Amino acid sequence: MHRHVDPRDYVLVSPVEARDWASYHDIRRSVLFEARGQFGVYDENHPDERAEGHFPKLLLHQDEPVGVVRIDVVGTDAILRRVAVRSDVQRRGHGRVLIALAEQFARSRQCDRLVSRVAPDAIGFYGNCGFATNEQPTDRAGHHAVLMTKPL
């Protein structure tokens, strides 16, 4: 874990208040869509966000929103969707804490594996967090991704 990070300064919450949902969507939109040149395509009202078994999560660091993930529980798998840390606070250990807290949440739901489709530029990060893969990047709907998993 990053040497300047104290896990006690973090909490992974479910957005409830309008401001929490706004932070959740702002981080996803800016990091995962607009930073990749995709403007005007992010849908805050996509039904997957509120589907049964889907758990949108907002990472707070000292009460400040810094990251997001949606954890979809399917059987004993916890699928990490749209993991993102705000651009202005990346490379400070927030992502590692986000993955660790997502792992705790998955265990609390009796999951025995984390699963994520990972952009090629994030493979090293996920590998450092204990994920592994045995496949090559695939082009899925115009997006290159690698399936990575971590046993719990």
TIVO-2410 file (N, C-alpha, C; in nm, 3 decimals):
# residues 152
REC num residu      c1      c2      c3 atome chaine
REC   1      M   0.084  -0.117   0.000     N      A
REC   1      M   0.000   0.000   0.000    CA      A
REC   1      M   0.088   0.123   0.000     C      A
REC   2      H   0.044   0.228  -0.062     N      A
REC   2      H   0.117   0.354  -0.071    CA      A
REC   2      H   0.156   0.401   0.069     C      A
REC   3      R   0.279   0.447   0.087     N      A
REC   3      R   0.329   0.475   0.220    CA      A
REC   3      R   0.262   0.593   0.288     C      A
REC   4      H   0.196   0.680   0.212     N      A
REC   4      H   0.131   0.798   0.271    CA      A
REC   4      H  -0.018   0.774   0.297     C      A
REC   5      V  -0.064   0.656   0.272     N      A
REC   5      V  -0.207   0.626   0.283    CA      A
REC   5      V  -0.237   0.558   0.416     C      A
REC   6      D  -0.336   0.609   0.487     N      A
REC   6      D  -0.384   0.545   0.608    CA      A
REC   6      D  -0.525   0.495   0.579     C      A
REC   7      P  -0.544   0.364   0.571     N      A
REC   7      P  -0.676   0.308   0.537    CA      A
REC   7      P  -0.788   0.357   0.629     C      A
REC   8      R  -0.753   0.400   0.749     N      A
REC   8      R  -0.856   0.449   0.841    CA      A
REC   8      R  -0.917   0.582   0.795     C      A
REC   9      D  -0.852   0.647   0.700     N      A
REC   9      D  -0.902   0.775   0.647    CA      A
REC   9      D  -1.005   0.755   0.536     C      A
REC  10      Y  -1.039   0.630   0.506     N      A
REC  10      Y  -1.126   0.598   0.392    CA      A
REC  10      Y  -1.254   0.529   0.437     C      A
REC  11      V  -1.357   0.546   0.355     N      A
REC  11      V  -1.480   0.470   0.370    CA      A
REC  11      V  -1.540   0.452   0.232     C      A
REC  12      L  -1.597   0.334   0.208     N      A
REC  12      L  -1.665   0.303   0.083    CA      A
REC  12      L  -1.814   0.305   0.112     C      A
REC  13      V  -1.885   0.399   0.052     N      A
REC  13      V  -2.027   0.419   0.082    CA      A
REC  13      V  -2.113   0.398  -0.042     C      A
REC  14      S  -2.239   0.369  -0.016     N      A
REC  14      S  -2.338   0.364  -0.123    CA      A
REC  14      S  -2.395   0.505  -0.138     C      A
REC  15      P  -2.396   0.560  -0.259     N      A
REC  15      P  -2.453   0.693  -0.276    CA      A
REC  15      P  -2.602   0.691  -0.241     C      A
REC  16      V  -2.643   0.787  -0.161     N      A
REC  16      V  -2.784   0.799  -0.123    CA      A
REC  16      V  -2.831   0.941  -0.152     C      A
REC  17      E  -2.758   1.037  -0.099     N      A
REC  17      E  -2.792   1.178  -0.118    CA      A
REC  17      E  -2.759   1.219  -0.262     C      A
REC  18      A  -2.831   1.322  -0.309     N      A
REC  18      A  -2.810   1.372  -0.445    CA      A
REC  18      A  -2.664   1.412  -0.468     C      A
REC  19      R  -2.601   1.473  -0.369     N      A
REC  19      R  -2.462   1.517  -0.387    CA      A
REC  19      R  -2.367   1.398  -0.402     C      A
REC  20      D  -2.397   1.287  -0.332     N      A
REC  20      D  -2.314   1.167  -0.345    CA      A
REC  20      D  -2.329   1.106  -0.485     C      A
REC  21      W  -2.453   1.099  -0.533     N      A
REC  21      W  -2.476   1.049  -0.669    CA      A
REC  21      W  -2.408   1.139  -0.771     C      A
REC  22      A  -2.413   1.269  -0.750     N      A
REC  22      A  -2.348   1.363  -0.843    CA      A
REC  22      A  -2.198   1.338  -0.846     C      A
REC  23      S  -2.135   1.319  -0.729     N      A
REC  23      S  -1.991   1.290  -0.724    CA      A
REC  23      S  -1.960   1.158  -0.794     C      A
REC  24      Y  -2.040   1.057  -0.767     N      A
REC  24      Y  -2.023   0.925  -0.829    CA      A
REC  24      Y  -2.024   0.937  -0.981     C      A
REC  25      H  -2.127   1.002  -1.034     N      A
REC  25      H  -2.139   1.015  -1.179    CA      A
REC  25      H  -2.034   1.109  -1.238     C      A
REC  26      D  -1.999   1.215  -1.168     N      A
REC  26      D  -1.896   1.308  -1.218    CA      A
REC  26      D  -1.762   1.237  -1.234     C      A
REC  27      I  -1.724   1.156  -1.136     N      A
REC  27      I  -1.596   1.084  -1.144    CA      A
REC  27      I  -1.599   0.986  -1.260     C      A
REC  28      R  -1.705   0.909  -1.271     N      A
REC  28      R  -1.715   0.811  -1.380    CA      A
REC  28      R  -1.711   0.880  -1.516     C      A
REC  29      R  -1.793   0.983  -1.531     N      A
REC  29      R  -1.802   1.054  -1.659    CA      A
REC  29      R  -1.667   1.112  -1.700     C      A
REC  30      S  -1.602   1.183  -1.607     N      A
REC  30      S  -1.478   1.252  -1.644    CA      A
REC  30      S  -1.362   1.155  -1.667     C      A
REC  31      V  -1.345   1.055  -1.580     N      A
REC  31      V  -1.229   0.965  -1.589    CA      A
REC  31      V  -1.248   0.857  -1.695     C      A
REC  32      L  -1.365   0.795  -1.700     N      A
REC  32      L  -1.385   0.679  -1.786    CA      A
REC  32      L  -1.439   0.711  -1.924     C      A
REC  33      F  -1.494   0.828  -1.940     N      A
REC  33      F  -1.552   0.864  -2.070    CA      A
REC  33      F  -1.482   0.986  -2.131     C      A
REC  34      E  -1.495   1.101  -2.067     N      A
REC  34      E  -1.443   1.224  -2.126    CA      A
REC  34      E  -1.291   1.223  -2.140     C      A
REC  35      A  -1.219   1.166  -2.042     N      A
REC  35      A  -1.073   1.158  -2.053    CA      A
REC  35      A  -1.030   1.067  -2.168     C      A
REC  36      R  -1.123   0.985  -2.216     N      A
REC  36      R  -1.096   0.895  -2.328    CA      A
REC  36      R  -1.161   0.945  -2.457     C      A
REC  37      G  -1.202   1.072  -2.455     N      A
REC  37      G  -1.257   1.135  -2.575    CA      A
REC  37      G  -1.402   1.103  -2.605     C      A
REC  38      Q  -1.472   1.044  -2.509     N      A
REC  38      Q  -1.613   1.010  -2.530    CA      A
REC  38      Q  -1.701   1.110  -2.456     C      A
REC  39      F  -1.749   1.207  -2.530     N      A
REC  39      F  -1.832   1.313  -2.471    CA      A
REC  39      F  -1.979   1.290  -2.505     C      A
REC  40      G  -2.065   1.319  -2.409     N      A
REC  40      G  -2.209   1.311  -2.434    CA      A
REC  40      G  -2.266   1.171  -2.443     C      A
REC  41      V  -2.192   1.069  -2.401     N      A
REC  41      V  -2.242   0.932  -2.411    CA      A
REC  41      V  -2.271   0.868  -2.275     C      A
REC  42      Y  -2.220   0.926  -2.167     N      A
REC  42      Y  -2.240   0.868  -2.035    CA      A
REC  42      Y  -2.385   0.887  -1.992     C      A
REC  43      D  -2.447   0.781  -1.944     N      A
REC  43      D  -2.588   0.783  -1.905    CA      A
REC  43      D  -2.601   0.764  -1.754     C      A
REC  44      E  -2.625   0.872  -1.683     N      A
REC  44      E  -2.642   0.865  -1.537    CA      A
REC  44      E  -2.761   0.780  -1.496     C      A
REC  45      N  -2.858   0.768  -1.584     N      A
REC  45      N  -2.981   0.697  -1.551    CA      A
REC  45      N  -2.986   0.556  -1.607     C      A
REC  46      H  -2.872   0.500  -1.642     N      A
REC  46      H  -2.869   0.364  -1.695    CA      A
REC  46      H  -2.929   0.270  -1.590     C      A
REC  47      P  -3.019   0.182  -1.631     N      A
REC  47      P  -3.086   0.093  -1.534    CA      A
REC  47      P  -2.991   0.001  -1.458     C      A
REC  48      D  -2.873  -0.029  -1.513     N      A
REC  48      D  -2.778  -0.115  -1.443    CA      A
REC  48      D  -2.733  -0.055  -1.310     C      A
REC  49      E  -2.737   0.077  -1.299     N      A
REC  49      E  -2.691   0.142  -1.176    CA      A
REC  49      E  -2.777   0.106  -1.056     C      A
REC  50      R  -2.902   0.075  -1.079     N      A
REC  50      R  -2.992   0.046  -0.968    CA      A
REC  50      R  -3.052  -0.095  -0.974     C      A
REC  51      A  -2.991  -0.181  -1.056     N      A
REC  51      A  -3.041  -0.318  -1.070    CA      A
REC  51      A  -3.012  -0.398  -0.943     C      A
REC  52      E  -3.095  -0.498  -0.920     N      A
REC  52      E  -3.075  -0.585  -0.805    CA      A
REC  52      E  -2.939  -0.656  -0.815     C      A
REC  53      G  -2.867  -0.659  -0.705     N      A
REC  53      G  -2.736  -0.722  -0.704    CA      A
REC  53      G  -2.623  -0.632  -0.751     C      A
REC  54      H  -2.655  -0.508  -0.789     N      A
REC  54      H  -2.554  -0.411  -0.832    CA      A
REC  54      H  -2.540  -0.307  -0.721     C      A
REC  55      F  -2.417  -0.281  -0.683     N      A
REC  55      F  -2.390  -0.194  -0.569    CA      A
REC  55      F  -2.294  -0.081  -0.608     C      A
REC  56      P  -2.349   0.036  -0.646     N      A
REC  56      P  -2.263   0.152  -0.673    CA      A
REC  56      P  -2.197   0.195  -0.543     C      A
REC  57      K  -2.067   0.226  -0.550     N      A
REC  57      K  -1.992   0.264  -0.431    CA      A
REC  57      K  -1.907   0.387  -0.461     C      A
REC  58      L  -1.899   0.473  -0.361     N      A
REC  58      L  -1.821   0.597  -0.368    CA      A
REC  58      L  -1.713   0.589  -0.261     C      A
REC  59      L  -1.587   0.607  -0.300     N      A
REC  59      L  -1.477   0.605  -0.206    CA      A
REC  59      L  -1.454   0.747  -0.154     C      A
REC  60      L  -1.463   0.760  -0.021     N      A
REC  60      L  -1.438   0.889   0.043    CA      A
REC  60      L  -1.305   0.882   0.116     C      A
REC  61      H  -1.223   0.983   0.097     N      A
REC  61      H  -1.097   0.997   0.170    CA      A
REC  61      H  -1.109   1.123   0.253     C      A
REC  62      Q  -1.113   1.106   0.385     N      A
REC  62      Q  -1.135   1.217   0.477    CA      A
REC  62      Q  -1.259   1.296   0.433     C      A
REC  63      D  -1.366   1.223   0.403     N      A
REC  63      D  -1.497   1.275   0.363    CA      A
REC  63      D  -1.500   1.341   0.225     C      A
REC  64      E  -1.392   1.330   0.148     N      A
REC  64      E  -1.388   1.386   0.013    CA      A
REC  64      E  -1.400   1.273  -0.089     C      A
REC  65      P  -1.494   1.283  -0.186     N      A
REC  65      P  -1.507   1.179  -0.289    CA      A
REC  65      P  -1.382   1.173  -0.376     C      A
REC  66      V  -1.318   1.054  -0.382     N      A
REC  66      V  -1.198   1.039  -0.464    CA      A
REC  66      V  -1.207   0.926  -0.566     C      A
REC  67      G  -1.300   0.831  -0.547     N      A
REC  67      G  -1.307   0.718  -0.639    CA      A
REC  67      G  -1.443   0.653  -0.640     C      A
REC  68      V  -1.462   0.565  -0.738     N      A
REC  68      V  -1.590   0.495  -0.755    CA      A
REC  68      V  -1.567   0.354  -0.807     C      A
REC  69      V  -1.665   0.270  -0.781     N      A
REC  69      V  -1.673   0.137  -0.839    CA      A
REC  69      V  -1.819   0.092  -0.828     C      A
REC  70      R  -1.862   0.011  -0.921     N      A
REC  70      R  -1.989  -0.058  -0.902    CA      A
REC  70      R  -1.955  -0.205  -0.889     C      A
REC  71      I  -2.005  -0.267  -0.782     N      A
REC  71      I  -1.978  -0.407  -0.756    CA      A
REC  71      I  -2.105  -0.485  -0.787     C      A
REC  72      D  -2.097  -0.569  -0.889     N      A
REC  72      D  -2.211  -0.652  -0.928    CA      A
REC  72      D  -2.188  -0.792  -0.871     C      A
REC  73      V  -2.277  -0.836  -0.784     N      A
REC  73      V  -2.264  -0.969  -0.724    CA      A
REC  73      V  -2.346  -1.066  -0.807     C      A
REC  74      V  -2.274  -1.164  -0.865     N      A
REC  74      V  -2.336  -1.268  -0.949    CA      A
REC  74      V  -2.288  -1.401  -0.896     C      A
REC  75      G  -2.377  -1.471  -0.827     N      A
REC  75      G  -2.337  -1.596  -0.763    CA      A
REC  75      G  -2.231  -1.568  -0.659     C      A
REC  76      T  -2.114  -1.632  -0.673     N      A
REC  76      T  -2.006  -1.609  -0.578    CA      A
REC  76      T  -1.898  -1.517  -0.637     C      A
REC  77      D  -1.928  -1.453  -0.750     N      A
REC  77      D  -1.837  -1.356  -0.810    CA      A
REC  77      D  -1.880  -1.214  -0.775     C      A
REC  78      A  -1.782  -1.130  -0.746     N      A
REC  78      A  -1.804  -0.986  -0.732    CA      A
REC  78      A  -1.736  -0.922  -0.852     C      A
REC  79      I  -1.815  -0.868  -0.942     N      A
REC  79      I  -1.762  -0.810  -1.065    CA      A
REC  79      I  -1.744  -0.660  -1.043     C      A
REC  80      L  -1.619  -0.614  -1.057     N      A
REC  80      L  -1.589  -0.472  -1.040    CA      A
REC  80      L  -1.610  -0.402  -1.173     C      A
REC  81      R  -1.701  -0.306  -1.173     N      A
REC  81      R  -1.735  -0.234  -1.296    CA      A
REC  81      R  -1.698  -0.087  -1.281     C      A
REC  82      R  -1.640  -0.035  -1.386     N      A
REC  82      R  -1.613   0.109  -1.395    CA      A
REC  82      R  -1.538   0.164  -1.273     C      A
REC  83      V  -1.427   0.101  -1.242     N      A
REC  83      V  -1.341   0.146  -1.133    CA      A
REC  83      V  -1.271   0.274  -1.178     C      A
REC  84      A  -1.277   0.379  -1.097     N      A
REC  84      A  -1.212   0.505  -1.135    CA      A
REC  84      A  -1.173   0.585  -1.011     C      A
REC  85      V  -1.059   0.652  -1.022     N      A
REC  85      V  -1.013   0.747  -0.922    CA      A
REC  85      V  -1.002   0.882  -0.992     C      A
REC  86      R  -1.046   0.987  -0.924     N      A
REC  86      R  -1.040   1.122  -0.981    CA      A
REC  86      R  -0.900   1.149  -1.038     C      A
REC  87      S  -0.895   1.208  -1.154     N      A
REC  87      S  -0.768   1.234  -1.224    CA      A
REC  87      S  -0.670   1.314  -1.140     C      A
REC  88      D  -0.720   1.412  -1.066     N      A
REC  88      D  -0.631   1.501  -0.990    CA      A
REC  88      D  -0.572   1.437  -0.864     C      A
REC  89      V  -0.618   1.317  -0.828     N      A
REC  89      V  -0.564   1.251  -0.708    CA      A
REC  89      V  -0.515   1.109  -0.737     C      A
REC  90      Q  -0.492   1.078  -0.864     N      A
REC  90      Q  -0.441   0.946  -0.899    CA      A
REC  90      Q  -0.295   0.932  -0.857     C      A
REC  91      R  -0.250   0.808  -0.845     N      A
REC  91      R  -0.113   0.772  -0.809    CA      A
REC  91      R  -0.076   0.815  -0.667     C      A
REC  92      R  -0.177   0.810  -0.579     N      A
REC  92      R  -0.153   0.843  -0.438    CA      A
REC  92      R  -0.198   0.731  -0.345     C      A
REC  93      G  -0.234   0.615  -0.402     N      A
REC  93      G  -0.274   0.501  -0.321    CA      A
REC  93      G  -0.424   0.483  -0.305     C      A
REC  94      H  -0.502   0.578  -0.357     N      A
REC  94      H  -0.648   0.567  -0.343    CA      A
REC  94      H  -0.703   0.442  -0.414     C      A
REC  95      G  -0.649   0.410  -0.531     N      A
REC  95      G  -0.697   0.294  -0.606    CA      A
REC  95      G  -0.676   0.164  -0.531     C      A
REC  96      R  -0.563   0.151  -0.465     N      A
REC  96      R  -0.536   0.028  -0.387    CA      A
REC  96      R  -0.634   0.016  -0.271     C      A
REC  97      V  -0.662   0.127  -0.207     N      A
REC  97      V  -0.759   0.124  -0.097    CA      A
REC  97      V  -0.897   0.090  -0.151     C      A
REC  98      L  -0.933   0.146  -0.265     N      A
REC  98      L  -1.063   0.118  -0.328    CA      A
REC  98      L  -1.078  -0.031  -0.355     C      A
REC  99      I  -0.975  -0.092  -0.412     N      A
REC  99      I  -0.980  -0.237  -0.440    CA      A
REC  99      I  -0.989  -0.316  -0.309     C      A
REC 100      A  -0.913  -0.278  -0.208     N      A
REC 100      A  -0.916  -0.349  -0.079    CA      A
REC 100      A  -1.054  -0.340  -0.015     C      A
REC 101      L  -1.117  -0.224  -0.020     N      A
REC 101      L  -1.250  -0.209   0.040    CA      A
REC 101      L  -1.356  -0.281  -0.043     C      A
REC 102      A  -1.340  -0.284  -0.175     N      A
REC 102      A  -1.431  -0.361  -0.260    CA      A
REC 102      A  -1.418  -0.510  -0.227     C      A
REC 103      E  -1.296  -0.554  -0.200     N      A
REC 103      E  -1.272  -0.693  -0.162    CA      A
REC 103      E  -1.343  -0.725  -0.030     C      A
REC 104      Q  -1.334  -0.636   0.068     N      A
REC 104      Q  -1.404  -0.655   0.195    CA      A
REC 104      Q  -1.555  -0.665   0.173     C      A
REC 105      F  -1.609  -0.577   0.089     N      A
REC 105      F  -1.752  -0.580   0.059    CA      A
REC 105      F  -1.789  -0.714  -0.005     C      A
REC 106      A  -1.707  -0.760  -0.100     N      A
REC 106      A  -1.735  -0.887  -0.168    CA      A
REC 106      A  -1.736  -1.003  -0.069     C      A
REC 107      R  -1.642  -1.004   0.021     N      A
REC 107      R  -1.639  -1.110   0.123    CA      A
REC 107      R  -1.765  -1.105   0.210     C      A
REC 108      S  -1.811  -0.984   0.242     N      A
REC 108      S  -1.931  -0.971   0.325    CA      A
REC 108      S  -2.054  -1.024   0.254     C      A
REC 109      R  -2.047  -1.036   0.122     N      A
REC 109      R  -2.157  -1.090   0.041    CA      A
REC 109      R  -2.132  -1.236   0.005     C      A
REC 110      Q  -2.037  -1.300   0.074     N      A
REC 110      Q  -2.000  -1.441   0.054    CA      A
REC 110      Q  -1.946  -1.469  -0.086     C      A
REC 111      C  -1.884  -1.372  -0.148     N      A
REC 111      C  -1.819  -1.394  -0.277    CA      A
REC 111      C  -1.683  -1.457  -0.254     C      A
REC 112      D  -1.639  -1.538  -0.351     N      A
REC 112      D  -1.508  -1.601  -0.338    CA      A
REC 112      D  -1.412  -1.560  -0.449     C      A
REC 113      R  -1.455  -1.461  -0.533     N      A
REC 113      R  -1.367  -1.417  -0.640    CA      A
REC 113      R  -1.405  -1.275  -0.684     C      A
REC 114      L  -1.302  -1.193  -0.710     N      A
REC 114      L  -1.322  -1.064  -0.775    CA      A
REC 114      L  -1.294  -1.082  -0.923     C      A
REC 115      V  -1.372  -1.015  -1.006     N      A
REC 115      V  -1.358  -1.023  -1.151    CA      A
REC 115      V  -1.365  -0.882  -1.206     C      A
REC 116      S  -1.280  -0.851  -1.304     N      A
REC 116      S  -1.289  -0.720  -1.368    CA      A
REC 116      S  -1.237  -0.728  -1.510     C      A
REC 117      R  -1.301  -0.655  -1.600     N      A
REC 117      R  -1.250  -0.636  -1.737    CA      A
REC 117      R  -1.165  -0.511  -1.730     C      A
REC 118      V  -1.038  -0.525  -1.759     N      A
REC 118      V  -0.939  -0.422  -1.731    CA      A
REC 118      V  -0.881  -0.366  -1.860     C      A
REC 119      A  -0.871  -0.234  -1.867     N      A
REC 119      A  -0.804  -0.169  -1.980    CA      A
REC 119      A  -0.657  -0.209  -1.978     C      A
REC 120      P  -0.596  -0.227  -2.095     N      A
REC 120      P  -0.456  -0.270  -2.099    CA      A
REC 120      P  -0.361  -0.183  -2.017     C      A
REC 121      D  -0.387  -0.053  -2.008     N      A
REC 121      D  -0.297   0.034  -1.932    CA      A
REC 121      D  -0.314   0.018  -1.781     C      A
REC 122      A  -0.413  -0.060  -1.736     N      A
REC 122      A  -0.435  -0.082  -1.592    CA      A
REC 122      A  -0.396  -0.223  -1.548     C      A
REC 123      I  -0.347  -0.306  -1.639     N      A
REC 123      I  -0.313  -0.444  -1.606    CA      A
REC 123      I  -0.208  -0.449  -1.494     C      A
REC 124      G  -0.107  -0.365  -1.500     N      A
REC 124      G  -0.003  -0.363  -1.398    CA      A
REC 124      G  -0.058  -0.330  -1.261     C      A
REC 125      F  -0.147  -0.231  -1.255     N      A
REC 125      F  -0.210  -0.193  -1.128    CA      A
REC 125      F  -0.286  -0.312  -1.069     C      A
REC 126      Y  -0.371  -0.375  -1.150     N      A
REC 126      Y  -0.449  -0.489  -1.100    CA      A
REC 126      Y  -0.359  -0.605  -1.060     C      A
REC 127      G  -0.252  -0.627  -1.137     N      A
REC 127      G  -0.157  -0.731  -1.101    CA      A
REC 127      G  -0.095  -0.704  -0.964     C      A
REC 128      N  -0.062  -0.578  -0.938     N      A
REC 128      N  -0.006  -0.540  -0.808    CA      A
REC 128      N  -0.108  -0.556  -0.695     C      A
REC 129      C  -0.235  -0.559  -0.729     N      A
REC 129      C  -0.341  -0.578  -0.629    CA      A
REC 129      C  -0.380  -0.725  -0.615     C      A
REC 130      G  -0.304  -0.815  -0.680     N      A
REC 130      G  -0.328  -0.959  -0.664    CA      A
REC 130      G  -0.414  -1.024  -0.770     C      A
REC 131      F  -0.450  -0.950  -0.875     N      A
REC 131      F  -0.529  -1.007  -0.984    CA      A
REC 131      F  -0.437  -1.078  -1.082     C      A
REC 132      A  -0.492  -1.175  -1.154     N      A
REC 132      A  -0.417  -1.247  -1.256    CA      A
REC 132      A  -0.503  -1.265  -1.380     C      A
REC 133      T  -0.437  -1.290  -1.490     N      A
REC 133      T  -0.508  -1.317  -1.616    CA      A
REC 133      T  -0.429  -1.419  -1.695     C      A
REC 134      N  -0.497  -1.487  -1.784     N      A
REC 134      N  -0.427  -1.579  -1.874    CA      A
REC 134      N  -0.477  -1.559  -2.017     C      A
REC 135      E  -0.529  -1.440  -2.044     N      A
REC 135      E  -0.578  -1.414  -2.179    CA      A
REC 135      E  -0.515  -1.286  -2.233     C      A
REC 136      Q  -0.521  -1.271  -2.362     N      A
REC 136      Q  -0.473  -1.151  -2.428    CA      A
REC 136      Q  -0.585  -1.048  -2.433     C      A
REC 137      P  -0.549  -0.920  -2.446     N      A
REC 137      P  -0.654  -0.817  -2.459    CA      A
REC 137      P  -0.747  -0.849  -2.575     C      A
REC 138      T  -0.875  -0.828  -2.555     N      A
REC 138      T  -0.974  -0.850  -2.660    CA      A
REC 138      T  -1.044  -0.719  -2.691     C      A
REC 139      D  -1.088  -0.706  -2.813     N      A
REC 139      D  -1.162  -0.587  -2.853    CA      A
REC 139      D  -1.309  -0.617  -2.834     C      A
REC 140      R  -1.369  -0.557  -2.734     N      A
REC 140      R  -1.508  -0.582  -2.699    CA      A
REC 140      R  -1.585  -0.453  -2.721     C      A
REC 141      A  -1.668  -0.448  -2.823     N      A
REC 141      A  -1.747  -0.329  -2.854    CA      A
REC 141      A  -1.657  -0.206  -2.871     C      A
REC 142      G  -1.543  -0.226  -2.935     N      A
REC 142      G  -1.454  -0.114  -2.961    CA      A
REC 142      G  -1.363  -0.078  -2.846     C      A
REC 143      H  -1.367  -0.155  -2.737     N      A
REC 143      H  -1.284  -0.126  -2.620    CA      A
REC 143      H  -1.197  -0.247  -2.590     C      A
REC 144      H  -1.067  -0.225  -2.585     N      A
REC 144      H  -0.976  -0.335  -2.551    CA      A
REC 144      H  -0.984  -0.359  -2.401     C      A
REC 145      A  -0.994  -0.486  -2.363     N      A
REC 145      A  -1.004  -0.520  -2.222    CA      A
REC 145      A  -0.947  -0.659  -2.198     C      A
REC 146      V  -0.902  -0.679  -2.077     N      A
REC 146      V  -0.848  -0.808  -2.034    CA      A
REC 146      V  -0.928  -0.853  -1.912     C      A
REC 147      L  -0.975  -0.977  -1.913     N      A
REC 147      L  -1.045  -1.030  -1.797    CA      A
REC 147      L  -0.942  -1.069  -1.692     C      A
REC 148      M  -0.954  -1.011  -1.573     N      A
REC 148      M  -0.863  -1.041  -1.462    CA      A
REC 148      M  -0.944  -1.085  -1.343     C      A
REC 149      T  -0.890  -1.177  -1.266     N      A
REC 149      T  -0.960  -1.229  -1.150    CA      A
REC 149      T  -0.867  -1.236  -1.029     C      A
REC 150      K  -0.930  -1.238  -0.913     N      A
REC 150      K  -0.856  -1.253  -0.788    CA      A
REC 150      K  -0.938  -1.340  -0.694     C      A
REC 151      P  -0.884  -1.454  -0.652     N      A
REC 151      P  -0.956  -1.536  -0.554    CA      A
REC 151      P  -0.959  -1.467  -0.419     C      A
REC 152      L  -1.069  -1.487  -0.347     N      A
REC 152      L  -1.081  -1.426  -0.214    CA      A
REC 152      L  -1.066  -1.533  -0.105     C      A
***
